[in-house]
Amino acid sequence: MKRLLVASLVALALPAFAAHEGPPSIDAALAQAKRENKPVLIDFQAVWCYSCYYMASHVLNGKEWTDLNSKVVFYEADADKPADQAWMKQHNVHFLPTYVAIGPDGEELGRILAERPREKFYPEVANLLSGDARLSKQKAEAAKGSLASVADVLDTYQQRYQGTEGMAWFDTLPPMVRNVSDKDKRVALAKQRLLLLQAKDHKDNAAIAGAATKVLAADIGCERPYVLDDLIGATESQQADARRTTLSPQKAPYEQYLASQVFTASPACADQRSAVLTAADLDEALGDHDAEQAVLRKGIALSREKLHGDLKSDRNLADNLRVYLVRAKATDELDTLEKQLIAAYPDDYVYNYRYGRRLVDNGKAAEGLPYLDAAAKKAYGANAITVASVRVKALKSLNRGAEARKLVAQTVAAQGKAFPEQTKKLQDSLNS
């Protein structure tokens, strides 16, 4: 789930997994739900989303999945399609996957952020469908003085990425409730998480570091990599000694987190990738290159062990392996793997694009362009613009400017109405 949508290491035809038969749009799903008096469950995902690969392989299948589909109107929203992207903005979705439940009356019942092991996911969905996680119900209970409900409300605002709105609501509580709230650990933690959101919105590194440090002092389970990532990012501009002073206290608890919740036979936390990459980022920030390489190599070895040589057996693990090799700068191993991934997953644009882009970025435009051309045949929507931008870069470097201009014109004609900002950047790239 790390670094949603514009993750630093990742960016039709067919989706990453078999398409779910259902309504053709979110509007159609909502209309069907109203007719059938059922809730809607929207799965915001994308073909390049590694966490979505995990859910498809490990969670969204089996008897529980079949039973759930009999109770809801399910819609698989594609983050690269204009209509679904608009709903993401409307619902303030920042992470993929995000599961949003909406009642037949149109009220949001709640949401689940990121991948989960199936033993966690289905009980969480059941809680959403019960109606107990509705913000309106939580607020009504909080107004009666329930600190547990106050924490629930703040957590809901945090899931919706509404830090300012959440703190504004908190300020409306009776003074008696506000004054005792910090004595409640859940409320105190929820407030710090909202303050962290606010600081990130304001790009206030000092405030981010302060809030993140306080959040990390609590038992936050599988959220630890994401919050530590915030702290690492907020300290990038600090002097090396000052940064080490800030980050060193995080080393021991993070190693304990990895040992107890990630590198185990039955991990409690599904997002191994973020756990490994954040560990590597922490070691790099602390100047410990050997430790950085060691944790990446552990992730590489564990992924290979679980794959048993079959990249098709688990796309999440296969893609994790790719990213660990990228981060470890293991170029020879990566070259071999990426060609194998192209062969293993030929039905979408993703791996042709990634390999072609890497070749272009490394000054091998002539070698990369055929892979990008192959990717373009399967790209669609927003990702068609992404692929086109790298093709333009390759064509320009090969002094094929006329072809680059033609490609831009074709892409703007096809995608410009739906994605005006992205196509404007593509046009500007001709002159950069």
C-alpha positions as CSV (number, residue, x, y, z in Angstrom):
1,M,0.0,0.0,0.0
2,K,3.0,2.2,0.4
3,R,3.0,5.6,-1.3
4,L,-0.3,5.3,-3.1
5,L,-0.8,5.9,-6.8
6,V,2.6,7.6,-7.3
7,A,4.7,5.1,-5.5
8,S,8.4,5.8,-5.9
9,L,9.2,2.3,-7.3
10,V,6.1,1.8,-9.5
11,A,4.5,3.8,-11.8
12,L,-6.5,-3.4,-21.8
13,A,-6.7,-4.9,-21.8
14,L,-7.3,-7.3,-19.0
15,P,-7.1,-6.4,-15.3
16,A,-4.6,-7.9,-12.9
17,F,-7.0,-10.6,-12.0
18,A,-10.2,-12.0,-13.5
19,A,-12.8,-9.3,-13.8
20,H,-15.8,-9.5,-11.5
21,E,-19.1,-9.7,-13.3
22,G,-21.2,-6.8,-12.0
23,P,-22.6,-3.4,-12.7
24,P,-20.8,-1.3,-15.3
25,S,-20.3,1.8,-13.1
26,I,-20.5,3.0,-9.6
27,D,-23.7,4.9,-10.4
28,A,-25.2,1.7,-11.8
29,A,-24.1,-0.1,-8.6
30,L,-25.7,2.4,-6.4
31,A,-29.0,2.3,-8.4
32,Q,-29.0,-1.5,-8.2
33,A,-28.3,-1.4,-4.4
34,K,-31.3,0.9,-3.9
35,R,-33.6,-1.4,-5.9
36,E,-32.4,-4.5,-4.1
37,N,-32.0,-2.8,-0.7
38,K,-28.4,-3.9,-0.4
39,P,-25.2,-2.1,0.4
40,V,-22.6,-1.4,-2.2
41,L,-19.0,-2.5,-1.7
42,I,-16.6,-0.6,-3.9
43,D,-13.1,-2.0,-4.4
44,F,-10.8,0.9,-5.5
45,Q,-7.9,-0.8,-7.2
46,A,-5.6,-0.7,-10.2
47,V,-3.8,-3.0,-12.6
48,W,-0.4,-1.9,-11.2
49,C,-1.3,-2.1,-7.5
50,Y,0.8,-4.7,-5.7
51,S,-1.5,-4.7,-2.7
52,C,-4.4,-5.4,-5.0
53,Y,-2.5,-8.5,-6.3
54,Y,-2.4,-9.7,-2.7
55,M,-6.1,-9.3,-2.1
56,A,-6.9,-11.0,-5.4
57,S,-4.7,-14.0,-4.7
58,H,-5.3,-14.5,-0.9
59,V,-8.5,-12.8,0.2
60,L,-11.1,-12.1,-2.5
61,N,-11.9,-15.7,-3.2
62,G,-13.3,-18.8,-1.5
63,K,-16.6,-19.4,0.4
64,E,-16.3,-16.1,2.4
65,W,-16.0,-14.1,-0.8
66,T,-19.0,-16.0,-2.4
67,D,-21.1,-15.4,0.7
68,L,-20.2,-11.7,0.8
69,N,-21.2,-11.2,-2.8
70,S,-24.6,-12.5,-2.0
71,K,-25.1,-9.7,0.5
72,V,-23.7,-6.7,-1.4
73,V,-23.6,-5.1,-4.8
74,F,-19.9,-5.3,-5.6
75,Y,-18.1,-2.9,-7.9
76,E,-14.4,-3.0,-8.9
77,A,-13.3,0.6,-9.5
78,D,-10.3,1.1,-11.7
79,A,-8.1,4.0,-10.6
80,D,-7.0,4.6,-14.2
81,K,-10.5,5.1,-15.6
82,P,-11.9,8.7,-15.6
83,A,-15.3,8.0,-14.0
84,D,-13.8,5.8,-11.3
85,Q,-11.0,8.3,-10.7
86,A,-13.7,11.0,-10.2
87,W,-15.3,8.9,-7.5
88,M,-11.9,8.4,-5.8
89,K,-11.5,12.2,-5.6
90,Q,-15.1,12.6,-4.3
91,H,-14.5,10.0,-1.6
92,N,-11.0,11.2,-0.8
93,V,-9.4,7.8,-1.5
94,H,-5.6,8.0,-1.2
95,F,-4.6,4.4,-0.8
96,L,-5.1,1.3,-3.0
97,P,-6.8,-0.8,-2.4
98,T,-9.5,1.0,-0.4
99,Y,-12.9,-0.7,0.2
100,V,-15.8,1.7,0.7
101,A,-19.2,0.4,1.8
102,I,-22.2,2.5,1.0
103,G,-25.7,1.8,2.2
104,P,-28.8,1.6,-0.1
105,D,-29.7,5.1,1.2
106,G,-26.3,6.5,-0.1
107,E,-24.7,6.9,3.3
108,E,-21.1,5.7,3.7
109,L,-21.0,2.8,6.1
110,G,-17.3,2.9,6.5
111,R,-14.1,1.9,4.7
112,I,-11.1,-0.4,4.9
113,L,-7.7,0.8,3.8
114,A,-5.0,-1.4,2.3
115,E,-4.6,-5.2,2.1
116,R,-5.6,-7.4,5.0
117,P,-5.2,-11.2,5.7
118,R,-8.5,-12.8,5.1
119,E,-9.0,-13.5,8.8
120,K,-9.0,-9.8,9.4
121,F,-10.8,-8.6,6.2
122,Y,-14.1,-10.4,6.5
123,P,-14.8,-9.5,10.1
124,E,-14.0,-5.9,9.3
125,V,-16.4,-6.0,6.3
126,A,-19.1,-7.5,8.5
127,N,-18.7,-4.7,10.9
128,L,-19.1,-2.1,8.1
129,L,-22.2,-3.9,6.8
130,S,-23.8,-3.9,10.3
131,G,-24.0,-0.1,10.2
132,D,-22.1,0.3,13.4
133,A,-19.2,2.1,11.7
134,R,-21.4,4.9,10.2
135,L,-20.0,8.3,11.1
136,S,-23.4,9.5,12.0
137,K,-23.9,6.7,14.5
138,Q,-20.5,7.1,16.0
139,K,-21.1,10.9,16.5
140,A,-24.4,10.2,18.2
141,E,-22.7,7.8,20.6
142,A,-19.9,10.3,21.2
143,A,-22.3,13.0,22.0
144,K,-23.5,10.9,24.9
145,G,-20.0,11.0,26.4
146,S,-18.6,7.7,25.2
147,L,-14.8,8.1,24.8
148,A,-14.7,4.9,22.8
149,S,-17.1,6.5,20.3
150,V,-15.0,9.7,20.3
151,A,-12.0,7.6,19.3
152,D,-14.2,5.8,16.6
153,V,-15.2,9.2,15.1
154,L,-11.6,10.4,15.0
155,D,-10.4,7.1,13.4
156,T,-13.1,7.5,10.8
157,Y,-11.9,11.0,9.9
158,Q,-8.4,9.6,9.7
159,Q,-9.5,6.9,7.3
160,R,-11.1,9.6,5.1
161,Y,-8.0,11.7,5.2
162,Q,-9.9,14.5,6.8
163,G,-7.6,15.7,9.6
164,T,-8.9,19.3,9.7
165,E,-12.5,18.2,9.7
166,G,-11.8,15.7,12.4
167,M,-10.1,18.1,14.7
168,A,-12.9,20.7,14.0
169,W,-15.5,18.1,15.1
170,F,-13.5,17.3,18.3
171,D,-13.5,21.0,19.2
172,T,-17.3,20.9,19.2
173,L,-17.4,18.4,22.0
174,P,-18.4,19.5,25.5
175,P,-15.4,20.9,27.5
176,M,-15.8,18.1,30.0
177,V,-15.3,15.5,27.3
178,R,-12.4,17.3,25.7
179,N,-10.6,17.8,29.0
180,V,-10.6,14.1,29.9
181,S,-10.0,12.8,26.4
182,D,-6.2,12.8,26.5
183,K,-6.4,10.4,29.4
184,D,-7.9,7.9,27.1
185,K,-5.1,6.2,25.1
186,R,-7.2,5.6,22.0
187,V,-8.5,9.1,21.8
188,A,-5.0,10.6,22.4
189,L,-3.6,8.4,19.6
190,A,-6.4,9.2,17.2
191,K,-5.9,12.9,17.8
192,Q,-2.1,12.6,17.0
193,R,-2.9,10.7,13.8
194,L,-5.2,13.6,12.7
195,L,-2.5,16.1,13.6
196,L,-0.1,14.1,11.5
197,L,-2.5,14.3,8.6
198,Q,-2.9,18.1,9.1
199,A,0.9,18.5,9.2
200,K,1.3,16.6,5.9
201,D,-1.4,18.7,4.3
202,H,0.5,21.8,5.3
203,K,3.9,20.2,4.3
204,D,5.2,21.2,7.8
205,N,8.1,18.9,8.3
206,A,8.7,19.8,11.9
207,A,5.1,19.2,12.8
208,I,5.1,15.9,10.8
209,A,8.2,14.7,12.7
210,G,6.7,15.6,16.0
211,A,3.3,14.0,15.4
212,A,4.8,10.9,13.8
213,T,7.2,10.4,16.7
214,K,4.2,10.5,19.1
215,V,2.2,8.1,17.0
216,L,5.2,5.7,16.7
217,A,5.4,5.6,20.5
218,A,2.1,3.8,20.6
219,D,1.3,0.2,19.6
220,I,0.1,0.9,16.0
221,G,0.6,-2.6,14.6
222,C,0.6,-2.8,10.8
223,E,0.5,1.0,10.4
224,R,4.1,1.3,11.7
225,P,5.9,1.3,8.2
226,Y,3.7,4.1,6.9
227,V,4.1,6.4,9.9
228,L,7.9,5.7,10.1
229,D,8.0,6.5,6.4
230,D,6.4,9.9,7.2
231,L,9.1,10.5,9.8
232,I,11.9,9.5,7.5
233,G,10.7,11.8,4.8
234,A,10.2,14.8,7.2
235,T,13.8,14.6,8.4
236,E,15.5,14.5,5.0
237,S,16.6,18.1,5.2
238,Q,18.2,17.7,8.7
239,Q,21.9,17.5,9.3
240,A,23.1,13.9,9.5
241,D,23.8,14.0,13.2
242,A,20.4,15.6,14.0
243,R,18.7,13.1,11.8
244,R,20.3,10.1,13.4
245,T,19.3,11.5,16.8
246,T,15.7,11.6,15.6
247,L,15.6,8.3,13.8
248,S,17.9,6.0,15.9
249,P,15.2,5.4,18.6
250,Q,13.0,3.9,15.9
251,K,15.5,1.1,15.0
252,A,14.9,-1.3,17.8
253,P,11.0,-1.2,17.8
254,Y,11.0,-1.5,14.1
255,E,13.2,-4.6,14.2
256,Q,10.8,-6.1,16.7
257,Y,7.9,-5.2,14.5
258,L,9.6,-7.0,11.5
259,A,10.4,-10.1,13.6
260,S,7.0,-10.4,15.2
261,Q,4.6,-9.3,12.5
262,V,6.2,-9.6,9.1
263,F,9.0,-12.1,8.9
264,T,7.0,-14.9,10.4
265,A,5.3,-18.1,9.2
266,S,1.9,-16.4,9.4
267,P,2.4,-12.7,9.2
268,A,-0.1,-10.5,10.9
269,C,0.7,-7.7,8.5
270,A,0.0,-8.4,4.8
271,D,2.0,-5.5,3.3
272,Q,5.5,-7.1,3.4
273,R,6.8,-4.7,0.8
274,S,6.2,-1.5,2.8
275,A,7.7,-3.1,5.8
276,V,10.9,-4.1,4.0
277,L,11.3,-0.9,2.0
278,T,10.8,1.3,5.1
279,A,13.4,-0.8,7.0
280,A,15.8,-0.2,4.1
281,D,15.0,3.5,4.1
282,L,15.6,3.7,7.8
283,D,19.0,2.0,7.5
284,E,20.0,4.2,4.7
285,A,19.0,7.3,6.7
286,L,21.1,6.0,9.5
287,G,24.1,5.5,7.2
288,D,24.1,1.7,7.7
289,H,24.5,0.3,4.1
290,D,25.2,-3.2,5.3
291,A,21.9,-3.4,7.2
292,E,20.1,-1.8,4.3
293,Q,21.3,-4.5,1.9
294,A,20.7,-7.2,4.5
295,V,17.0,-6.5,4.9
296,L,16.5,-6.2,1.2
297,R,18.3,-9.5,0.6
298,K,16.1,-11.1,3.3
299,G,13.0,-9.9,1.5
300,I,14.4,-11.2,-1.8
301,A,15.2,-14.6,-0.3
302,L,11.8,-14.9,1.4
303,S,9.9,-14.0,-1.8
304,R,11.9,-16.5,-3.9
305,E,11.4,-19.2,-1.2
306,K,7.6,-18.7,-1.2
307,L,7.4,-18.5,-5.0
308,H,9.1,-21.9,-5.6
309,G,10.2,-20.7,-9.0
310,D,6.7,-20.0,-10.2
311,L,6.0,-16.3,-10.8
312,K,2.4,-17.0,-11.7
313,S,1.7,-18.6,-8.3
314,D,1.5,-15.2,-6.5
315,R,1.7,-11.9,-8.4
316,N,2.1,-9.9,-5.2
317,L,5.2,-11.9,-4.1
318,A,6.6,-11.8,-7.7
319,D,6.2,-8.0,-7.8
320,N,7.7,-7.6,-4.4
321,L,10.7,-9.5,-5.6
322,R,11.0,-7.1,-8.5
323,V,10.9,-4.0,-6.3
324,Y,13.4,-5.4,-3.8
325,L,15.8,-6.0,-6.7
326,V,15.2,-2.4,-7.9
327,R,15.9,-1.0,-4.4
328,A,19.0,-3.2,-4.0
329,K,20.3,-2.1,-7.4
330,A,20.7,-5.8,-8.4
331,T,20.6,-5.0,-12.2
332,D,21.6,-8.4,-13.6
333,E,19.0,-10.2,-11.5
334,L,16.4,-7.6,-12.3
335,D,17.0,-7.9,-16.0
336,T,16.3,-11.6,-15.9
337,L,13.3,-11.3,-13.6
338,E,11.6,-8.5,-15.6
339,K,11.7,-10.5,-18.8
340,Q,10.3,-13.5,-16.9
341,L,7.5,-11.3,-15.5
342,I,6.6,-10.1,-19.0
343,A,6.2,-13.7,-20.1
344,A,4.3,-14.7,-16.9
345,Y,1.8,-11.8,-17.1
346,P,1.3,-11.0,-20.8
347,D,-2.3,-9.7,-20.6
348,D,-1.6,-6.2,-19.3
349,Y,0.8,-3.4,-20.0
350,V,2.6,-3.3,-16.7
351,Y,5.8,-5.3,-17.1
352,N,6.5,-4.3,-20.6
353,Y,6.2,-0.7,-19.5
354,R,8.4,-1.1,-16.4
355,Y,11.2,-2.8,-18.2
356,G,11.0,-0.5,-21.2
357,R,11.0,2.6,-18.9
358,R,14.0,1.3,-16.9
359,L,16.0,0.7,-20.2
360,V,15.2,4.3,-21.4
361,D,16.1,5.8,-18.0
362,N,19.4,4.0,-18.2
363,G,20.2,5.5,-21.6
364,K,19.1,2.4,-23.7
365,A,16.2,4.0,-25.6
366,A,16.6,1.8,-28.7
367,E,16.3,-1.3,-26.5
368,G,13.5,0.0,-24.4
369,L,11.2,1.4,-27.1
370,P,9.9,-2.0,-28.4
371,Y,8.8,-2.9,-24.9
372,L,7.1,0.4,-24.5
373,D,5.4,-0.1,-27.9
374,A,4.1,-3.5,-26.7
375,A,2.9,-1.8,-23.5
376,A,1.1,0.9,-25.4
377,K,-1.1,-1.7,-27.2
378,K,-2.5,-2.8,-23.8
379,A,-2.6,0.5,-22.0
380,Y,-5.7,2.5,-21.4
381,G,-7.0,5.6,-19.7
382,A,-4.5,7.3,-17.4
383,N,-1.9,4.6,-17.9
384,A,-1.9,5.2,-21.7
385,I,-0.6,8.7,-21.0
386,T,2.0,7.3,-18.6
387,V,3.3,4.9,-21.3
388,A,3.2,7.6,-24.0
389,S,5.3,9.9,-21.9
390,V,8.2,7.4,-21.7
391,R,7.8,6.6,-25.4
392,V,8.1,10.3,-26.2
393,K,11.3,10.5,-24.1
394,A,12.7,7.5,-26.0
395,L,11.8,8.9,-29.4
396,K,13.3,12.3,-28.6
397,S,16.6,10.7,-27.4
398,L,16.7,8.8,-30.7
399,N,16.2,12.1,-32.7
400,R,12.8,10.9,-33.9
401,G,11.0,14.1,-33.1
402,A,8.3,13.9,-35.8
403,E,7.2,10.5,-34.4
404,A,7.2,11.9,-30.9
405,R,5.0,14.8,-31.9
406,K,2.6,12.5,-33.8
407,L,2.4,10.3,-30.7
408,V,1.6,13.2,-28.4
409,A,-1.2,14.4,-30.8
410,Q,-2.7,10.9,-31.0
411,T,-2.7,10.6,-27.2
412,V,-4.1,14.0,-26.6
413,A,-6.9,13.3,-29.1
414,A,-7.7,10.0,-27.3
415,Q,-7.3,11.0,-23.7
416,G,-7.2,14.8,-23.4
417,K,-10.9,15.3,-22.6
418,A,-10.7,12.8,-19.7
419,F,-7.2,13.7,-18.4
420,P,-6.5,17.4,-19.3
421,E,-3.8,17.9,-16.8
422,Q,-1.8,14.8,-17.7
423,T,-2.1,15.4,-21.4
424,K,-0.9,19.0,-20.9
425,K,2.2,17.7,-19.2
426,L,2.7,15.3,-22.1
427,Q,2.5,18.1,-24.6
428,D,4.9,20.2,-22.5
429,S,7.4,17.3,-22.5
430,L,8.0,17.9,-26.2
431,N,9.8,21.1,-25.3
432,S,11.6,19.9,-22.2
